[in-house]
């Protein structure tokens, strides 16, 4: 068995990875994030393979990641995750039957989809759980891009499931916990009990994270190149991303002028409202297992105003968690965007590290 496992995510703003040692007490041995140029990827889809491959190579070099086999996380608004009940049967038989059973639920023909079923409970001969369906072409393109960077994809995992594994140790037996990952453009809501995800929603939602603000600053810099020869290229700005440091520097570091771009109260209100309505939707359907606590991660969680507004709007405790909260590390994991962003990535690595 390999001595380490690497969790990898490719988002619209960056590629990020966590390498963990294997065994009874896995530890983080390397981690990092490298930004992507605009348009290179979006929602777990690759549009510019060359740019993604370059970023992956830079990430492995700068973070000093040694493992070449990865667990790739996907999380997209195009991925279907819904409650599903079927007849109990052996996993191999279910895998054969599932495409015929769920064809009418899919946005594409069953032979063009990657299907999975996560069982949650069973009553008599009926098993209930979560049906997951992704477009096969999208997954294939992701795997191809990673392979071109001389990496091997051992498995592809749903990012919300990785988030569940990452925070499961923080929940008491029998406690129902909601884990929220607030990303730059896509957020996840997972409700879990005893380490089992019982409810998953993937929400397209724009949040002005530090990475989004940095990209906006770079785009503005690029538009000024004719009058400012010192404006940084994307490649130069990427060099500012230090492994183990916050994902980006402020605009003052790039151009010498601080011009913060914060979210308005109305924009924050929209984010909080959508998250709250999603939790209420779960509560209306699951009165027997109310959420006791909310754990929040992702760069969106540390955007000024969002955490306070979320805590004020929900009737249960809200806690900020990051990779450093749940996993021992041989390296210092600095507080901030990188720590909270890497929580899910660490969950991807952790599954293999404990296998």
Phi and psi in degrees as GROMACS dihedral restraints (atoms count N, CA, C in turn):
[ dihedral_restraints ]
;  ai    aj    ak    al  type     phi  dphi    fc
    3     4     5     6     1   -61.3    20    10
    4     5     6     7     1   150.5    20    10
    6     7     8     9     1   -78.3    20    10
    7     8     9    10     1   -19.9    20    10
    9    10    11    12     1  -137.5    20    10
   10    11    12    13     1   160.6    20    10
   12    13    14    15     1  -128.1    20    10
   13    14    15    16     1   139.2    20    10
   15    16    17    18     1  -114.8    20    10
   16    17    18    19     1   124.1    20    10
   18    19    20    21     1   -92.6    20    10
   19    20    21    22     1   136.9    20    10
   21    22    23    24     1  -135.0    20    10
   22    23    24    25     1   134.9    20    10
   24    25    26    27     1  -128.8    20    10
   25    26    27    28     1   141.2    20    10
   27    28    29    30     1  -119.6    20    10
   28    29    30    31     1   111.4    20    10
   30    31    32    33     1  -114.0    20    10
   31    32    33    34     1  -179.3    20    10
   33    34    35    36     1   -65.2    20    10
   34    35    36    37     1   -33.4    20    10
   36    37    38    39     1   -94.1    20    10
   37    38    39    40     1   -25.7    20    10
   39    40    41    42     1  -162.8    20    10
   40    41    42    43     1   168.8    20    10
   42    43    44    45     1  -110.2    20    10
   43    44    45    46     1   137.6    20    10
   45    46    47    48     1  -140.5    20    10
   46    47    48    49     1   148.6    20    10
   48    49    50    51     1  -145.1    20    10
   49    50    51    52     1   151.1    20    10
   51    52    53    54     1  -131.5    20    10
   52    53    54    55     1   126.7    20    10
   54    55    56    57     1  -106.4    20    10
   55    56    57    58     1   129.3    20    10
   57    58    59    60     1  -125.2    20    10
   58    59    60    61     1   145.2    20    10
   60    61    62    63     1   -72.4    20    10
   61    62    63    64     1   157.2    20    10
   63    64    65    66     1  -100.3    20    10
   64    65    66    67     1   168.0    20    10
   66    67    68    69     1   119.7    20    10
   67    68    69    70     1  -167.0    20    10
   69    70    71    72     1   -68.7    20    10
   70    71    72    73     1   -31.4    20    10
   72    73    74    75     1  -126.6    20    10
   73    74    75    76     1    75.7    20    10
   75    76    77    78     1   -60.4    20    10
   76    77    78    79     1   144.8    20    10
   78    79    80    81     1  -134.3    20    10
   79    80    81    82     1   148.1    20    10
   81    82    83    84     1   -72.6    20    10
   82    83    84    85     1   125.6    20    10
   84    85    86    87     1  -112.8    20    10
   85    86    87    88     1   -15.6    20    10
   87    88    89    90     1  -161.8    20    10
   88    89    90    91     1   150.4    20    10
   90    91    92    93     1  -162.1    20    10
   91    92    93    94     1   159.4    20    10
   93    94    95    96     1   174.7    20    10
   94    95    96    97     1   174.8    20    10
   96    97    98    99     1  -149.5    20    10
   97    98    99   100     1   140.1    20    10
   99   100   101   102     1  -130.4    20    10
  100   101   102   103     1   132.1    20    10
  102   103   104   105     1   -71.2    20    10
  103   104   105   106     1   155.1    20    10
  105   106   107   108     1  -108.7    20    10
  106   107   108   109     1   147.2    20    10
  108   109   110   111     1   -67.8    20    10
  109   110   111   112     1   155.3    20    10
  111   112   113   114     1   -57.9    20    10
  112   113   114   115     1   134.1    20    10
  114   115   116   117     1    88.1    20    10
  115   116   117   118     1    -2.3    20    10
  117   118   119   120     1   -73.7    20    10
  118   119   120   121     1   -35.4    20    10
  120   121   122   123     1  -154.4    20    10
  121   122   123   124     1   160.6    20    10
  123   124   125   126     1  -162.6    20    10
  124   125   126   127     1   132.4    20    10
  126   127   128   129     1    51.2    20    10
  127   128   129   130     1    50.0    20    10
  129   130   131   132     1    60.2    20    10
  130   131   132   133     1    28.4    20    10
  132   133   134   135     1  -124.2    20    10
  133   134   135   136     1   139.5    20    10
  135   136   137   138     1  -102.0    20    10
  136   137   138   139     1   128.1    20    10
  138   139   140   141     1  -111.6    20    10
  139   140   141   142     1   -26.4    20    10
  141   142   143   144     1  -127.5    20    10
  142   143   144   145     1    91.6    20    10
  144   145   146   147     1   -61.6    20    10
  145   146   147   148     1   -40.6    20    10
  147   148   149   150     1   -60.9    20    10
  148   149   150   151     1   -42.3    20    10
  150   151   152   153     1   -66.0    20    10
  151   152   153   154     1   -39.5    20    10
  153   154   155   156     1   -67.4    20    10
  154   155   156   157     1   -42.4    20    10
  156   157   158   159     1   -61.7    20    10
  157   158   159   160     1   -43.4    20    10
  159   160   161   162     1   -61.2    20    10
  160   161   162   163     1   -44.2    20    10
  162   163   164   165     1   -63.9    20    10
  163   164   165   166     1   -39.2    20    10
  165   166   167   168     1   -63.9    20    10
  166   167   168   169     1   -42.8    20    10
  168   169   170   171     1   -64.2    20    10
  169   170   171   172     1   -39.8    20    10
  171   172   173   174     1   -64.4    20    10
  172   173   174   175     1   -40.8    20    10
  174   175   176   177     1   -62.8    20    10
  175   176   177   178     1   -46.7    20    10
  177   178   179   180     1   -63.1    20    10
  178   179   180   181     1   -38.1    20    10
  180   181   182   183     1   -70.6    20    10
  181   182   183   184     1   -48.9    20    10
  183   184   185   186     1   -71.4    20    10
  184   185   186   187     1   -36.6    20    10
  186   187   188   189     1   -85.2    20    10
  187   188   189   190     1    -6.8    20    10
  189   190   191   192     1    57.8    20    10
  190   191   192   193     1    44.1    20    10
  192   193   194   195     1   -79.9    20    10
  193   194   195   196     1   129.8    20    10
  195   196   197   198     1   -98.0    20    10
  196   197   198   199     1   -30.4    20    10
  198   199   200   201     1   -69.5    20    10
  199   200   201   202     1   143.0    20    10
  201   202   203   204     1  -113.2    20    10
  202   203   204   205     1    -1.8    20    10
  204   205   206   207     1  -106.9    20    10
  205   206   207   208     1   130.4    20    10
  207   208   209   210     1  -126.8    20    10
  208   209   210   211     1   155.2    20    10
  210   211   212   213     1  -103.8    20    10
  211   212   213   214     1   116.0    20    10
  213   214   215   216     1   -95.7    20    10
  214   215   216   217     1   124.0    20    10
  216   217   218   219     1   -93.3    20    10
  217   218   219   220     1   141.2    20    10
  219   220   221   222     1  -127.5    20    10
  220   221   222   223     1   142.8    20    10
  222   223   224   225     1  -156.6    20    10
  223   224   225   226     1   107.6    20    10
  225   226   227   228     1  -142.6    20    10
  226   227   228   229     1   149.8    20    10
  228   229   230   231     1   -64.5    20    10
  229   230   231   232     1   -16.0    20    10
  231   232   233   234     1   -86.1    20    10
  232   233   234   235     1    -5.4    20    10
  234   235   236   237     1   -88.0    20    10
  235   236   237   238     1   128.4    20    10
  237   238   239   240     1   -87.8    20    10
  238   239   240   241     1   124.5    20    10
  240   241   242   243     1  -130.5    20    10
  241   242   243   244     1   116.2    20    10
  243   244   245   246     1  -149.2    20    10
  244   245   246   247     1   158.7    20    10
  246   247   248   249     1   -64.3    20    10
  247   248   249   250     1   142.2    20    10
  249   250   251   252     1  -152.2    20    10
  250   251   252   253     1   140.0    20    10
  252   253   254   255     1  -124.8    20    10
  253   254   255   256     1   134.6    20    10
  255   256   257   258     1  -145.4    20    10
  256   257   258   259     1   173.2    20    10
  258   259   260   261     1   -71.9    20    10
  259   260   261   262     1   137.4    20    10
  261   262   263   264     1   -67.0    20    10
  262   263   264   265     1   134.0    20    10
  264   265   266   267     1  -159.4    20    10
  265   266   267   268     1   170.1    20    10
  267   268   269   270     1   -60.5    20    10
  268   269   270   271     1   146.0    20    10
  270   271   272   273     1   -53.6    20    10
  271   272   273   274     1   -39.5    20    10
  273   274   275   276     1   -67.3    20    10
  274   275   276   277     1   -37.0    20    10
  276   277   278   279     1   -71.0    20    10
  277   278   279   280     1   -37.8    20    10
  279   280   281   282     1   -63.6    20    10
  280   281   282   283     1   -40.5    20    10
  282   283   284   285     1   -60.6    20    10
  283   284   285   286     1   -33.8    20    10
  285   286   287   288     1   -74.9    20    10
  286   287   288   289     1   -37.4    20    10
  288   289   290   291     1   -81.3    20    10
  289   290   291   292     1   -29.4    20    10
  291   292   293   294     1   -55.0    20    10
  292   293   294   295     1   -45.4    20    10
  294   295   296   297     1   -57.3    20    10
  295   296   297   298     1   -35.0    20    10
  297   298   299   300     1   -76.6    20    10
  298   299   300   301     1   -33.5    20    10
  300   301   302   303     1   -71.7    20    10
  301   302   303   304     1   -35.8    20    10
  303   304   305   306     1  -108.7    20    10
  304   305   306   307     1     7.6    20    10
  306   307   308   309     1   -51.2    20    10
  307   308   309   310     1   -42.7    20    10
  309   310   311   312     1   -69.9    20    10
  310   311   312   313     1   -13.6    20    10
  312   313   314   315     1   -91.3    20    10
  313   314   315   316     1   -11.2    20    10
  315   316   317   318     1   -94.7    20    10
  316   317   318   319     1   147.0    20    10
  318   319   320   321     1   -79.5    20    10
  319   320   321   322     1   -11.2    20    10
  321   322   323   324     1  -132.8    20    10
  322   323   324   325     1   162.6    20    10
  324   325   326   327     1   -56.2    20    10
  325   326   327   328     1   147.7    20    10
  327   328   329   330     1   -58.9    20    10
  328   329   330   331     1   -32.1    20    10
  330   331   332   333     1   -75.7    20    10
  331   332   333   334     1    -4.2    20    10
  333   334   335   336     1  -109.2    20    10
  334   335   336   337     1    13.1    20    10
  336   337   338   339     1  -123.2    20    10
  337   338   339   340     1   152.1    20    10
  339   340   341   342     1  -101.6    20    10
  340   341   342   343     1   122.5    20    10
  342   343   344   345     1  -115.1    20    10
  343   344   345   346     1   146.7    20    10
  345   346   347   348     1  -149.4    20    10
  346   347   348   349     1   154.5    20    10
  348   349   350   351     1  -132.9    20    10
  349   350   351   352     1   125.0    20    10
  351   352   353   354     1  -106.0    20    10
  352   353   354   355     1   104.2    20    10
  354   355   356   357     1   -69.9    20    10
  355   356   357   358     1   139.9    20    10
  357   358   359   360     1  -116.2    20    10
  358   359   360   361     1   -44.3    20    10
  360   361   362   363     1  -152.2    20    10
  361   362   363   364     1   162.4    20    10
  363   364   365   366     1  -139.0    20    10
  364   365   366   367     1   134.8    20    10
  366   367   368   369     1  -127.3    20    10
  367   368   369   370     1   117.5    20    10
  369   370   371   372     1    55.1    20    10
  370   371   372   373     1  -121.7    20    10
  372   373   374   375     1  -101.2    20    10
  373   374   375   376     1    14.7    20    10
  375   376   377   378     1  -111.7    20    10
  376   377   378   379     1   128.2    20    10
  378   379   380   381     1  -112.8    20    10
  379   380   381   382     1   133.0    20    10
  381   382   383   384     1  -112.2    20    10
  382   383   384   385     1   148.6    20    10
  384   385   386   387     1  -174.9    20    10
  385   386   387   388     1  -155.0    20    10
  387   388   389   390     1  -113.3    20    10
  388   389   390   391     1   124.2    20    10
  390   391   392   393     1   -88.8    20    10
  391   392   393   394     1   130.5    20    10
  393   394   395   396     1  -121.4    20    10
  394   395   396   397     1   129.2    20    10
  396   397   398   399     1  -137.2    20    10
  397   398   399   400     1   129.2    20    10
  399   400   401   402     1  -128.3    20    10
  400   401   402   403     1   154.3    20    10
  402   403   404   405     1   -72.1    20    10
  403   404   405   406     1   123.0    20    10
  405   406   407   408     1   -59.3    20    10
  406   407   408   409     1   -39.0    20    10
  408   409   410   411     1   -61.4    20    10
  409   410   411   412     1   -39.7    20    10
  411   412   413   414     1   -63.5    20    10
  412   413   414   415     1   -45.3    20    10
  414   415   416   417     1   -64.2    20    10
  415   416   417   418     1   -41.8    20    10
  417   418   419   420     1   -61.9    20    10
  418   419   420   421     1   -40.5    20    10
  420   421   422   423     1   -65.5    20    10
  421   422   423   424     1   -38.2    20    10
  423   424   425   426     1   -63.0    20    10
  424   425   426   427     1   -47.4    20    10
  426   427   428   429     1   -63.1    20    10
  427   428   429   430     1   -39.2    20    10
  429   430   431   432     1   -62.7    20    10
  430   431   432   433     1   -43.7    20    10
  432   433   434   435     1   -62.1    20    10
  433   434   435   436     1   -43.5    20    10
  435   436   437   438     1   -65.0    20    10
  436   437   438   439     1   -39.9    20    10
  438   439   440   441     1   -64.1    20    10
  439   440   441   442     1   -34.8    20    10
  441   442   443   444     1   -67.3    20    10
  442   443   444   445     1   -19.2    20    10
  444   445   446   447     1   -87.7    20    10
  445   446   447   448     1    14.4    20    10
  447   448   449   450     1    67.2    20    10
  448   449   450   451     1    33.6    20    10
  450   451   452   453     1  -116.9    20    10
  451   452   453   454     1   154.3    20    10
  453   454   455   456     1  -115.2    20    10
  454   455   456   457     1   126.5    20    10
  456   457   458   459     1   -86.5    20    10
  457   458   459   460     1   109.2    20    10
  459   460   461   462     1   -74.6    20    10
  460   461   462   463     1   -37.2    20    10
  462   463   464   465     1  -158.8    20    10
  463   464   465   466     1   159.0    20    10
  465   466   467   468     1  -115.6    20    10
  466   467   468   469     1   129.9    20    10
  468   469   470   471     1  -128.9    20    10
  469   470   471   472     1   147.9    20    10
  471   472   473   474     1   -72.8    20    10
  472   473   474   475     1   125.2    20    10
  474   475   476   477     1   -56.1    20    10
  475   476   477   478     1   -41.3    20    10
  477   478   479   480     1   -60.4    20    10
  478   479   480   481     1   -31.6    20    10
  480   481   482   483     1   -68.3    20    10
  481   482   483   484     1   -38.8    20    10
  483   484   485   486     1   -63.9    20    10
  484   485   486   487     1   -37.5    20    10
  486   487   488   489     1   -61.5    20    10
  487   488   489   490     1   -40.7    20    10
  489   490   491   492     1   -59.6    20    10
  490   491   492   493     1   -47.5    20    10
  492   493   494   495     1   -63.3    20    10
  493   494   495   496     1   -37.2    20    10
  495   496   497   498     1   -63.5    20    10
  496   497   498   499     1   -36.1    20    10
  498   499   500   501     1  -104.2    20    10
  499   500   501   502     1    -1.0    20    10
  501   502   503   504     1   -59.8    20    10
  502   503   504   505     1   -32.9    20    10
  504   505   506   507     1   -69.8    20    10
  505   506   507   508     1   -16.0    20    10
  507   508   509   510     1   -85.4    20    10
  508   509   510   511     1   -10.5    20    10
  510   511   512   513     1   -97.4    20    10
  511   512   513   514     1   138.9    20    10
  513   514   515   516     1   -76.5    20    10
  514   515   516   517     1   154.6    20    10
  516   517   518   519     1   -54.8    20    10
  517   518   519   520     1   130.8    20    10
  519   520   521   522     1    81.9    20    10
  520   521   522   523     1    -6.1    20    10
  522   523   524   525     1   -82.4    20    10
  523   524   525   526     1   136.8    20    10
  525   526   527   528     1   -97.3    20    10
  526   527   528   529     1   120.4    20    10
  528   529   530   531     1  -122.9    20    10
  529   530   531   532     1   138.4    20    10
  531   532   533   534     1  -102.0    20    10
  532   533   534   535     1   126.8    20    10
  534   535   536   537     1  -108.6    20    10
  535   536   537   538     1   123.8    20    10
  537   538   539   540     1  -114.8    20    10
  538   539   540   541     1   125.4    20    10
  540   541   542   543     1  -109.7    20    10
  541   542   543   544     1   114.0    20    10
  543   544   545   546     1   -98.5    20    10
  544   545   546   547     1   102.8    20    10
  546   547   548   549     1   -92.5    20    10
  547   548   549   550     1  -178.8    20    10
  549   550   551   552     1   -64.2    20    10
  550   551   552   553     1   -43.7    20    10
  552   553   554   555     1  -131.4    20    10
  553   554   555   556     1   -15.0    20    10
  555   556   557   558     1  -136.9    20    10
  556   557   558   559     1   132.8    20    10
  558   559   560   561     1  -121.8    20    10
  559   560   561   562     1   155.0    20    10
  561   562   563   564     1  -119.8    20    10
  562   563   564   565     1   141.5    20    10
  564   565   566   567     1  -123.1    20    10
  565   566   567   568     1   120.9    20    10
  567   568   569   570     1  -127.4    20    10
  568   569   570   571     1   128.0    20    10
  570   571   572   573     1  -106.7    20    10
  571   572   573   574     1   125.9    20    10
  573   574   575   576     1  -130.3    20    10
  574   575   576   577     1   154.3    20    10
  576   577   578   579     1  -143.3    20    10
  577   578   579   580     1   126.8    20    10
  579   580   581   582     1    53.8    20    10
  580   581   582   583     1    39.6    20    10
  582   583   584   585     1    78.5    20    10
  583   584   585   586     1     3.8    20    10
  585   586   587   588     1  -109.5    20    10
  586   587   588   589     1   124.0    20    10
  588   589   590   591     1   -71.9    20    10
  589   590   591   592     1   125.6    20    10
  591   592   593   594     1  -109.3    20    10
  592   593   594   595     1   -13.0    20    10
  594   595   596   597     1  -154.6    20    10
  595   596   597   598     1   130.7    20    10
  597   598   599   600     1  -136.7    20    10
  598   599   600   601     1   133.2    20    10
  600   601   602   603     1  -135.0    20    10
  601   602   603   604     1   135.9    20    10
  603   604   605   606     1  -109.2    20    10
  604   605   606   607     1   119.3    20    10
  606   607   608   609     1  -116.7    20    10
  607   608   609   610     1   117.6    20    10
  609   610   611   612     1   -71.5    20    10
  610   611   612   613     1   121.7    20    10
  612   613   614   615     1  -159.3    20    10
  613   614   615   616     1   126.6    20    10
  615   616   617   618     1   -86.3    20    10
  616   617   618   619     1   126.4    20    10
  618   619   620   621     1  -129.2    20    10
  619   620   621   622     1   132.7    20    10
  621   622   623   624     1   -81.0    20    10
  622   623   624   625     1    72.6    20    10
  624   625   626   627     1   -72.4    20    10
  625   626   627   628     1   173.3    20    10
  627   628   629   630     1   -59.7    20    10
  628   629   630   631     1   -38.8    20    10
  630   631   632   633     1   -65.1    20    10
  631   632   633   634     1   -40.7    20    10
  633   634   635   636     1   -66.3    20    10
  634   635   636   637     1   -41.4    20    10
  636   637   638   639     1   -66.7    20    10
  637   638   639   640     1   -37.3    20    10
  639   640   641   642     1   -65.3    20    10
  640   641   642   643     1   -41.3    20    10
  642   643   644   645     1   -63.4    20    10
  643   644   645   646     1   -40.4    20    10
  645   646   647   648     1   -61.1    20    10
  646   647   648   649     1   -40.6    20    10
  648   649   650   651     1   -65.5    20    10
  649   650   651   652     1   -39.8    20    10
  651   652   653   654     1   -67.0    20    10
  652   653   654   655     1   -39.3    20    10
  654   655   656   657     1   -63.5    20    10
  655   656   657   658     1   -40.2    20    10
  657   658   659   660     1   -66.2    20    10
  658   659   660   661     1   -38.4    20    10
  660   661   662   663     1   -62.2    20    10
  661   662   663   664     1   -41.8    20    10
  663   664   665   666     1   -63.4    20    10
  664   665   666   667     1   -34.3    20    10
  666   667   668   669     1   -71.4    20    10
  667   668   669   670     1   -15.3    20    10
  669   670   671   672     1  -101.6    20    10
  670   671   672   673     1     9.9    20    10
  672   673   674   675     1   -62.8    20    10
  673   674   675   676     1   -28.9    20    10
  675   676   677   678     1   -69.0    20    10
  676   677   678   679     1   -26.9    20    10
  678   679   680   681     1  -107.6    20    10
  679   680   681   682     1    -6.6    20    10
  681   682   683   684     1  -138.4    20    10
  682   683   684   685     1    94.9    20    10
  684   685   686   687     1   -67.8    20    10
  685   686   687   688     1   -13.9    20    10
  687   688   689   690     1   -90.8    20    10
  688   689   690   691     1     0.5    20    10
  690   691   692   693     1   -61.4    20    10
  691   692   693   694     1   134.2    20    10
  693   694   695   696     1   -75.0    20    10
  694   695   696   697     1   142.7    20    10
  696   697   698   699     1   -76.0    20    10
  697   698   699   700     1   165.1    20    10
  699   700   701   702     1   -60.0    20    10
  700   701   702   703     1   -42.1    20    10
  702   703   704   705     1   -60.8    20    10
  703   704   705   706     1   -37.0    20    10
  705   706   707   708     1   -69.1    20    10
  706   707   708   709     1   -40.1    20    10
  708   709   710   711     1   -66.1    20    10
  709   710   711   712     1   -35.4    20    10
  711   712   713   714     1   -61.2    20    10
  712   713   714   715     1   -31.6    20    10
  714   715   716   717     1   -65.7    20    10
  715   716   717   718     1   -17.5    20    10
  717   718   719   720     1   -76.6    20    10
  718   719   720   721     1   -10.4    20    10
  720   721   722   723     1   -83.7    20    10
  721   722   723   724     1   103.9    20    10
  723   724   725   726     1   -93.0    20    10
  724   725   726   727     1   137.2    20    10
  726   727   728   729     1   -62.9    20    10
  727   728   729   730     1   129.3    20    10
  729   730   731   732     1    84.4    20    10
  730   731   732   733     1     4.6    20    10
  732   733   734   735     1  -114.4    20    10
  733   734   735   736     1   169.3    20    10
  735   736   737   738     1   -53.2    20    10
  736   737   738   739     1   151.2    20    10
  738   739   740   741     1   -58.5    20    10
  739   740   741   742     1   -39.4    20    10
  741   742   743   744     1  -136.7    20    10
  742   743   744   745     1   163.0    20    10
  744   745   746   747     1   -97.0    20    10
  745   746   747   748     1   161.7    20    10
  747   748   749   750     1   -72.4    20    10
  748   749   750   751     1   164.1    20    10
  750   751   752   753     1   -57.6    20    10
  751   752   753   754     1   -30.0    20    10
  753   754   755   756     1   -60.2    20    10
  754   755   756   757     1   -33.2    20    10
  756   757   758   759     1   -72.7    20    10
  757   758   759   760     1   -27.4    20    10
  759   760   761   762     1   -86.0    20    10
  760   761   762   763     1   -41.8    20    10
  762   763   764   765     1  -125.1    20    10
  763   764   765   766     1    -9.3    20    10
  765   766   767   768     1    87.3    20    10
  766   767   768   769     1     2.4    20    10
  768   769   770   771     1  -127.2    20    10
  769   770   771   772     1   120.3    20    10
  771   772   773   774     1   -78.9    20    10
  772   773   774   775     1   120.1    20    10
  774   775   776   777     1  -137.0    20    10
  775   776   777   778     1    72.4    20    10
  777   778   779   780     1   -63.7    20    10
  778   779   780   781     1   142.8    20    10
  780   781   782   783     1  -114.9    20    10
  781   782   783   784     1   100.7    20    10
  783   784   785   786     1  -103.6    20    10
  784   785   786   787     1   162.9    20    10
  786   787   788   789     1   -84.3    20    10
  787   788   789   790     1   144.1    20    10
  789   790   791   792     1   -76.2    20    10
  790   791   792   793     1   163.6    20    10
  792   793   794   795     1   -58.7    20    10
  793   794   795   796     1   -37.0    20    10
  795   796   797   798     1   -66.1    20    10
  796   797   798   799     1   -41.4    20    10
  798   799   800   801     1   -65.9    20    10
  799   800   801   802     1   -42.4    20    10
  801   802   803   804     1   -62.8    20    10
  802   803   804   805     1   -39.1    20    10
  804   805   806   807     1   -60.3    20    10
  805   806   807   808     1   -37.3    20    10
  807   808   809   810     1   -65.4    20    10
  808   809   810   811     1   -45.2    20    10
  810   811   812   813     1   -59.5    20    10
  811   812   813   814     1   -51.0    20    10
  813   814   815   816     1   -63.9    20    10
  814   815   816   817     1   -38.4    20    10
  816   817   818   819     1   -64.2    20    10
  817   818   819   820     1   -42.5    20    10
  819   820   821   822     1   -67.7    20    10
  820   821   822   823     1   -39.2    20    10
  822   823   824   825     1   -66.5    20    10
  823   824   825   826     1   -44.2    20    10
  825   826   827   828     1   -62.6    20    10
  826   827   828   829     1   -42.0    20    10
  828   829   830   831     1   -66.7    20    10
  829   830   831   832     1   -32.3    20    10
  831   832   833   834     1   -67.0    20    10
  832   833   834   835     1   -42.4    20    10
  834   835   836   837     1   -67.4    20    10
  835   836   837   838     1   -35.4    20    10
  837   838   839   840     1   -67.3    20    10
  838   839   840   841     1   -36.7    20    10
  840   841   842   843     1   -60.7    20    10
  841   842   843   844     1   -43.3    20    10
  843   844   845   846     1   -62.7    20    10
  844   845   846   847     1   -45.8    20    10
  846   847   848   849     1   -60.2    20    10
  847   848   849   850     1   -38.7    20    10
  849   850   851   852     1   -64.5    20    10
  850   851   852   853     1   -28.6    20    10
  852   853   854   855     1   -95.9    20    10
  853   854   855   856     1   -14.0    20    10
  855   856   857   858     1  -136.3    20    10
  856   857   858   859     1    58.7    20    10
  858   859   860   861     1   -64.5    20    10
  859   860   861   862     1   -21.1    20    10
  861   862   863   864     1   -79.0    20    10
  862   863   864   865     1   -11.7    20    10
  864   865   866   867     1  -138.5    20    10
  865   866   867   868     1    68.1    20    10
  867   868   869   870     1   -66.8    20    10
  868   869   870   871     1   150.2    20    10
  870   871   872   873     1   -70.2    20    10
  871   872   873   874     1   127.5    20    10
  873   874   875   876     1   -93.0    20    10
  874   875   876   877     1   -26.5    20    10
  876   877   878   879     1  -156.1    20    10
  877   878   879   880     1   151.2    20    10
  879   880   881   882     1  -120.8    20    10
  880   881   882   883     1   126.9    20    10
  882   883   884   885     1  -109.4    20    10
  883   884   885   886     1   126.1    20    10
  885   886   887   888     1  -117.2    20    10
  886   887   888   889     1   134.9    20    10
  888   889   890   891     1  -140.9    20    10
  889   890   891   892     1  -176.5    20    10
  891   892   893   894     1    91.3    20    10
  892   893   894   895     1   150.9    20    10
  894   895   896   897     1   -59.0    20    10
  895   896   897   898     1   -27.4    20    10
  897   898   899   900     1   -65.7    20    10
  898   899   900   901     1   -23.2    20    10
  900   901   902   903     1   -71.3    20    10
  901   902   903   904     1   -20.8    20    10
  903   904   905   906     1  -106.0    20    10
  904   905   906   907     1     9.3    20    10
  906   907   908   909     1   -67.6    20    10
  907   908   909   910     1   128.7    20    10
  909   910   911   912     1   -50.5    20    10
  910   911   912   913     1   127.1    20    10
  912   913   914   915     1   100.6    20    10
  913   914   915   916     1   -28.4    20    10
  915   916   917   918     1   -71.3    20    10
  916   917   918   919     1   -47.2    20    10
  918   919   920   921     1   -60.1    20    10
  919   920   921   922     1   -45.7    20    10
  921   922   923   924     1   -63.5    20    10
  922   923   924   925     1   -42.0    20    10
  924   925   926   927     1   -67.1    20    10
  925   926   927   928     1   -38.4    20    10
  927   928   929   930     1   -67.1    20    10
  928   929   930   931     1   -44.2    20    10
  930   931   932   933     1   -63.1    20    10
  931   932   933   934     1   -36.2    20    10
  933   934   935   936     1   -73.6    20    10
  934   935   936   937     1   -24.9    20    10
  936   937   938   939     1   -92.8    20    10
  937   938   939   940     1   -17.8    20    10
  939   940   941   942     1  -103.2    20    10
  940   941   942   943     1   144.8    20    10
  942   943   944   945     1   -86.0    20    10
  943   944   945   946     1    11.3    20    10
  945   946   947   948     1  -130.8    20    10
  946   947   948   949     1   162.2    20    10
  948   949   950   951     1   -61.0    20    10
  949   950   951   952     1   143.9    20    10
  951   952   953   954     1  -121.4    20    10
  952   953   954   955     1   126.7    20    10
  954   955   956   957     1  -125.6    20    10
  955   956   957   958     1   138.7    20    10
  957   958   959   960     1   -87.6    20    10
  958   959   960   961     1   130.0    20    10
  960   961   962   963     1  -131.9    20    10
  961   962   963   964     1   151.3    20    10
  963   964   965   966     1  -140.4    20    10
  964   965   966   967     1  -175.9    20    10
  966   967   968   969     1   -58.4    20    10
  967   968   969   970     1   -39.2    20    10
  969   970   971   972     1   -67.2    20    10
  970   971   972   973     1   -20.1    20    10
  972   973   974   975     1   -72.7    20    10
  973   974   975   976     1   -33.1    20    10
  975   976   977   978     1  -112.5    20    10
  976   977   978   979     1   -12.7    20    10
  978   979   980   981     1  -135.4    20    10
  979   980   981   982     1   136.3    20    10
  981   982   983   984     1   -70.7    20    10
  982   983   984   985     1   151.4    20    10
  984   985   986   987     1  -143.5    20    10
  985   986   987   988     1   145.1    20    10
  987   988   989   990     1   -82.1    20    10
  988   989   990   991     1   -10.1    20    10
  990   991   992   993     1  -120.4    20    10
  991   992   993   994     1   152.0    20    10
  993   994   995   996     1   -72.1    20    10
  994   995   996   997     1   129.0    20    10
  996   997   998   999     1  -104.7    20    10
  997   998   999  1000     1   107.6    20    10
  999  1000  1001  1002     1   -67.6    20    10
 1000  1001  1002  1003     1   144.0    20    10
 1002  1003  1004  1005     1   -65.7    20    10
 1003  1004  1005  1006     1   148.9    20    10
 1005  1006  1007  1008     1   128.9    20    10
 1006  1007  1008  1009     1  -159.3    20    10
 1008  1009  1010  1011     1   -56.0    20    10
 1009  1010  1011  1012     1   -45.2    20    10
 1011  1012  1013  1014     1   -63.5    20    10
 1012  1013  1014  1015     1   -43.9    20    10
 1014  1015  1016  1017     1   -60.1    20    10
 1015  1016  1017  1018     1   -49.3    20    10
 1017  1018  1019  1020     1   -74.4    20    10
 1018  1019  1020  1021     1   -28.6    20    10
 1020  1021  1022  1023     1   -70.0    20    10
 1021  1022  1023  1024     1   -34.3    20    10
 1023  1024  1025  1026     1   -83.3    20    10
 1024  1025  1026  1027     1    -1.3    20    10
 1026  1027  1028  1029     1   -58.1    20    10
 1027  1028  1029  1030     1   -51.2    20    10
 1029  1030  1031  1032     1   -65.2    20    10
 1030  1031  1032  1033     1   -40.7    20    10
 1032  1033  1034  1035     1   -59.3    20    10
 1033  1034  1035  1036     1   -41.1    20    10
 1035  1036  1037  1038     1   -64.1    20    10
 1036  1037  1038  1039     1   -34.3    20    10
 1038  1039  1040  1041     1   -63.5    20    10
 1039  1040  1041  1042     1   -33.4    20    10
 1041  1042  1043  1044     1   -65.1    20    10
 1042  1043  1044  1045     1   -46.0    20    10
 1044  1045  1046  1047     1   -68.2    20    10
 1045  1046  1047  1048     1   -37.5    20    10
 1047  1048  1049  1050     1   -62.3    20    10
 1048  1049  1050  1051     1   -32.3    20    10
 1050  1051  1052  1053     1   -61.3    20    10
 1051  1052  1053  1054     1   -44.9    20    10
 1053  1054  1055  1056     1   -75.4    20    10
 1054  1055  1056  1057     1   -32.6    20    10
 1056  1057  1058  1059     1   -66.5    20    10
 1057  1058  1059  1060     1   -30.1    20    10
 1059  1060  1061  1062     1   -97.2    20    10
 1060  1061  1062  1063     1    -1.4    20    10
